[in-house]
Amino acid sequence: MGITERKEREKESRKESIIDAAQKVFFDKGLLLSTMDEIAEQAELAKGTLYLYYHSKEDLYLAVMMRGLSLLHGMLRRVIGSHGSFVATLLQLSDTYTQFYEEHKNYFRMMHFFETPQFHKQVSEEMHRSCDSVTQELWNMVIEELRQGTVQQMVRSDLSPVEITIVLWSNATTLLMRIDAQYDLWKETMDIDLKHTLRLSTQLLIESILTEKGKDELHRILNTRNR
């Protein structure tokens, strides 16, 4: 191994160690209450060393969040790669997003915080580009699956795959946020199980985008599930 390659590996190893430390601090305290001093202490580095790798606390926050995005990407990719029927895959993608929330709540919460406008002002352009690239890969993967559904005459041709993706994602994310923050409240005050509401709303939305051919398959799958 040459000197240049070794130095590059050492640099990447140091960056991963810093992200590990930042992840622990952010998961424990959140972005607003965390400081670079605490992350440096957790990483056993001088605070100045952190700034050699990341421009701000917010950049580090995004670096951790992108781990979650990459994890979600892998989970969704495995569903699509299983080569099930289109409708079965669409339902499984929704289930997998819920599974991601249940198994990785901290990452899910970090993704929500990224939508805060004030957050963006502190993020470097380089980190913005990196995060946008990872996010776009996620969107493109689902959009392409919906395009294939249109080709297979399972999805209505008058609907945009991009808009469908936005609708399905917005519905699931909004309800998962409610589940995360208010599940017991809705159960106690309204006798509503928000997890059931999420499944119901997803099924209704999916049915609304399908052709008659697609609806027939959806009903067969749901009937099998309910037996």
Residue pairs with C-beta under 8 A, 6 or more apart in sequence:
1 9
14 53
15 53
15 63
17 43
18 39
18 43
18 45
18 50
18 53
18 54
18 60
19 60
19 63
19 64
19 67
20 43
21 39
21 40
21 42
21 43
22 34
22 39
22 42
22 43
22 60
22 61
22 63
22 64
23 64
23 67
24 42
25 34
25 38
25 39
25 42
26 34
26 60
26 61
26 64
26 106
26 110
27 106
28 34
29 38
30 113
31 57
31 58
31 61
31 113
31 119
34 57
35 57
36 47
36 50
36 51
36 57
36 60
37 47
39 50
39 57
39 60
40 46
40 47
40 49
40 50
43 50
50 60
54 60
54 63
54 127
55 124
55 126
55 127
56 122
56 123
56 124
57 122
58 119
58 122
58 123
58 127
59 122
59 123
59 124
59 127
61 110
61 113
61 119
62 114
62 123
62 127
62 130
62 131
63 127
64 110
65 107
65 110
65 111
65 114
65 131
66 130
66 131
66 134
67 107
68 104
68 106
68 107
68 108
68 110
68 111
69 107
69 111
69 131
69 134
69 135
69 138
70 134
71 100
71 104
71 107
72 97
72 100
72 104
72 107
72 138
73 134
73 137
73 138
73 141
75 96
75 99
75 100
76 93
76 96
76 97
76 138
76 141
76 142
77 141
79 89
79 92
79 93
79 96
80 89
80 93
80 141
80 145
82 89
82 92
84 92
85 217
86 145
86 148
86 149
86 152
86 154
86 155
86 214
86 217
87 154
87 206
87 210
87 214
87 217
87 218
87 221
88 217
88 221
89 145
90 145
90 146
90 149
90 206
91 202
91 203
91 206
91 218
91 221
93 142
93 145
94 168
94 172
94 202
94 206
97 172
97 176
98 172
98 176
98 195
98 198
100 107
100 108
101 108
101 176
101 179
101 180
105 180
108 176
108 180
109 180
112 173
112 177
113 119
114 131
120 128
123 131
139 165
142 165
142 169
143 161
143 162
143 165
144 161
146 155
146 161
146 164
146 165
147 161
149 155
149 161
149 214
150 156
150 157
150 161
153 211
153 213
153 214
154 210
154 211
154 213
154 214
154 217
155 161
155 164
155 209
155 210
155 211
155 214
156 209
156 210
156 211
159 209
164 209
167 205
168 202
168 205
168 206
171 201
171 202
171 205
172 198
172 202
175 194
175 197
175 198
175 201
176 198
178 186
178 194
179 194
179 195
179 198
182 194
183 194
183 195
186 192
186 193
186 194
187 193
187 194
203 218
203 222
206 218
207 215
207 218
210 217
210 218
